[in-house]
Amino acid sequence: MSTFDNKDGRAVLLAMVDTIQKNKAYLSDIDGLIGDGDHGVNMNKGFSLFEKNYCDKEFLFSEGLEYLGMTLMNDIGGSMGPIYGTIFTSMSEAGSDLQKISLTDFAAMLENGYKGLSEIIEAKVGDKTLVDTLIPAINSLRDSVARKEDFKRALLKMKTAAKAGSDSTKNFKAKYGRASRLGERSIGVLDTGSVSCYLLLSAMADSIITLL
């Protein structure tokens, strides 16, 4: 199939919750190397609260993104709540009128997520943030749309691009957050936001593939 039903998207949101819960310690361990060490804890708090509030309810993929985004904005600390909250609510906005979601639609949703994010942060590729994961993923999807590739193949390529983007943050000096105080000493460590972004995109991709 070349599309999945928006109404079936609940499974995608729950897969995202599951990947954060399973990687709570891993994300905090990475964050502890150059940051506060609470990224996994805070993300787990927000995603688990979303699960608690909505796991027994039916919702569209686009609706679930809005519910998750608002939960993260309102209920987790630090910078990640507004950042991920903005990405997900902006994605939701772009997909709110869709009954079926195609590769082109999904690419547009993710791109709108970045558009919303760019209105609240200035980080660019190379600044050692989740943008280093998000932009390669978006570019990969754009390329797949232009090539008229199969949705499944496009998602697999997106995962590869996102992983490469996340891995690249080891080479960069942090420019934002607590890690920026370390200067050159932040080089050689992954940015934890880039890792959680990869994990979430990967969970999205894998669960959407099961719906295609």
C-alpha positions as semicolon CSV with decimal commas, in nm:
position;residue;x (nm);y (nm);z (nm)
1;M;0,000;0,000;0,000
2;S;0,109;0,356;-0,065
3;T;-0,083;0,509;0,228
4;F;-0,190;0,433;0,582
5;D;-0,514;0,540;0,746
6;N;-0,494;0,835;0,982
7;K;-0,740;0,651;1,205
8;D;-0,489;0,367;1,254
9;G;-0,215;0,596;1,379
10;R;-0,270;0,518;1,749
11;A;-0,028;0,228;1,710
12;V;0,242;0,466;1,586
13;L;0,210;0,689;1,895
14;L;0,225;0,391;2,130
15;A;0,537;0,265;1,952
16;M;0,698;0,604;2,014
17;V;0,606;0,579;2,383
18;D;0,754;0,231;2,402
19;T;1,088;0,331;2,251
20;I;1,132;0,619;2,497
21;Q;1,042;0,398;2,792
22;K;1,288;0,129;2,683
23;N;1,567;0,383;2,626
24;K;1,512;0,596;2,938
25;A;1,840;0,494;3,104
26;Y;2,039;0,503;2,779
27;L;1,930;0,859;2,701
28;S;2,006;0,980;3,052
29;D;2,347;0,810;3,045
30;I;2,438;0,994;2,724
31;D;2,305;1,321;2,861
32;G;2,508;1,275;3,177
33;L;2,833;1,289;2,981
34;I;2,794;1,655;2,883
35;G;2,456;1,764;3,018
36;D;2,224;1,739;3,318
37;G;2,173;1,363;3,285
38;D;1,795;1,394;3,296
39;H;1,695;1,373;2,929
40;G;1,573;1,014;2,950
41;V;1,394;1,076;3,278
42;N;1,211;1,382;3,150
43;M;1,120;1,227;2,817
44;N;0,996;0,913;2,990
45;K;0,787;1,124;3,225
46;G;0,614;1,305;2,938
47;F;0,561;1,005;2,712
48;S;0,441;0,786;2,999
49;L;0,194;1,055;3,107
50;F;0,060;1,067;2,752
51;E;0,023;0,689;2,761
52;K;-0,159;0,704;3,095
53;N;-0,401;0,971;2,973
54;Y;-0,471;0,837;2,623
55;C;-0,384;0,466;2,599
56;D;-0,747;0,359;2,639
57;K;-0,877;0,613;2,388
58;E;-0,906;0,598;2,011
59;F;-0,747;0,881;1,816
60;L;-0,613;0,966;1,473
61;F;-0,239;0,978;1,408
62;S;-0,264;1,354;1,370
63;E;-0,470;1,386;1,690
64;G;-0,226;1,171;1,883
65;L;0,062;1,393;1,778
66;E;-0,127;1,695;1,911
67;Y;-0,210;1,522;2,241
68;L;0,151;1,411;2,283
69;G;0,286;1,751;2,189
70;M;0,064;1,933;2,437
71;T;0,152;1,684;2,711
72;L;0,523;1,739;2,654
73;M;0,486;2,117;2,648
74;N;0,290;2,125;2,971
75;D;0,436;1,849;3,181
76;I;0,811;1,797;3,133
77;G;1,091;2,024;3,234
78;G;1,388;2,165;3,053
79;S;1,405;2,261;2,688
80;M;1,285;1,933;2,542
81;G;0,920;1,982;2,633
82;P;0,873;2,293;2,418
83;I;1,101;2,157;2,145
84;Y;0,934;1,819;2,095
85;G;0,595;1,964;2,180
86;T;0,631;2,216;1,897
87;I;0,749;1,952;1,650
88;F;0,459;1,719;1,720
89;T;0,185;1,983;1,733
90;S;0,313;2,133;1,407
91;M;0,314;1,787;1,247
92;S;-0,042;1,739;1,371
93;E;-0,152;2,067;1,217
94;A;-0,022;1,962;0,875
95;G;-0,203;1,628;0,890
96;S;-0,527;1,724;1,061
97;D;-0,745;1,712;0,748
98;L;-0,610;1,384;0,611
99;Q;-0,797;1,055;0,605
100;K;-0,513;0,865;0,441
101;I;-0,147;0,959;0,476
102;S;0,090;0,913;0,185
103;L;0,466;0,951;0,166
104;T;0,417;1,306;0,040
105;D;0,182;1,380;0,330
106;F;0,416;1,237;0,591
107;A;0,709;1,430;0,447
108;A;0,503;1,749;0,461
109;M;0,404;1,678;0,821
110;L;0,764;1,629;0,932
111;E;0,871;1,938;0,740
112;N;0,602;2,140;0,914
113;G;0,733;2,005;1,242
114;Y;1,071;2,155;1,164
115;K;0,911;2,477;1,042
116;G;0,740;2,517;1,378
117;L;1,062;2,433;1,561
118;S;1,261;2,688;1,361
119;E;1,032;2,960;1,495
120;I;1,141;2,896;1,854
121;I;1,507;2,789;1,820
122;E;1,793;2,907;1,599
123;A;1,992;2,581;1,586
124;K;2,118;2,468;1,247
125;V;2,284;2,151;1,121
126;G;2,625;2,126;1,284
127;D;2,520;2,288;1,612
128;K;2,499;1,951;1,793
129;T;2,122;1,935;1,848
130;L;1,832;1,721;1,732
131;V;1,826;1,936;1,417
132;D;2,126;1,728;1,305
133;T;1,891;1,427;1,299
134;L;1,572;1,597;1,185
135;I;1,706;1,776;0,876
136;P;1,872;1,469;0,718
137;A;1,547;1,277;0,776
138;I;1,344;1,549;0,605
139;N;1,590;1,574;0,316
140;S;1,578;1,198;0,270
141;L;1,198;1,205;0,252
142;R;1,205;1,496;0,007
143;D;1,441;1,299;-0,215
144;S;1,218;0,992;-0,199
145;V;0,912;1,201;-0,290
146;A;1,098;1,348;-0,588
147;R;1,203;1,001;-0,699
148;K;0,848;0,869;-0,647
149;E;0,983;0,590;-0,431
150;D;0,778;0,336;-0,241
151;F;0,666;0,460;0,103
152;K;0,831;0,168;0,284
153;R;1,163;0,218;0,106
154;A;1,146;0,589;0,180
155;L;1,096;0,524;0,551
156;L;1,389;0,284;0,564
157;K;1,608;0,542;0,390
158;M;1,486;0,808;0,632
159;K;1,593;0,592;0,925
160;T;1,941;0,553;0,777
161;A;1,972;0,927;0,717
162;A;1,849;1,009;1,068
163;K;2,097;0,767;1,226
164;A;2,385;0,913;1,028
165;G;2,277;1,261;1,134
166;S;2,261;1,162;1,498
167;D;2,599;0,990;1,482
168;S;2,752;1,301;1,323
169;T;2,693;1,501;1,641
170;K;2,996;1,331;1,796
171;N;3,210;1,547;1,569
172;F;3,054;1,880;1,668
173;K;3,110;2,127;1,949
174;A;2,794;2,208;2,143
175;K;2,658;2,558;2,091
176;Y;2,344;2,537;2,304
177;G;2,246;2,425;2,652
178;R;2,464;2,317;2,939
179;A;2,697;2,126;2,707
180;S;2,797;2,452;2,538
181;R;2,990;2,547;2,852
182;L;3,230;2,260;2,786
183;G;3,345;2,401;2,453
184;E;3,586;2,163;2,280
185;R;3,532;1,902;2,552
186;S;3,181;1,840;2,417
187;I;3,335;1,692;2,099
188;G;3,337;1,313;2,095
189;V;3,001;1,269;2,267
190;L;2,664;1,223;2,100
191;D;2,399;1,488;2,150
192;T;2,124;1,319;2,348
193;G;1,845;1,514;2,173
194;S;1,971;1,390;1,839
195;V;1,962;1,034;1,972
196;S;1,607;1,058;2,107
197;C;1,500;1,216;1,778
198;Y;1,647;0,923;1,586
199;L;1,476;0,673;1,817
200;L;1,140;0,845;1,771
201;L;1,172;0,870;1,393
202;S;1,277;0,506;1,380
203;A;0,978;0,400;1,591
204;M;0,749;0,603;1,366
205;A;0,896;0,448;1,053
206;D;0,880;0,089;1,178
207;S;0,523;0,118;1,301
208;I;0,402;0,294;0,986
209;I;0,561;0,019;0,776
210;T;0,345;-0,236;0,959
211;L;0,038;-0,032;0,857
212;L;0,128;-0,009;0,488
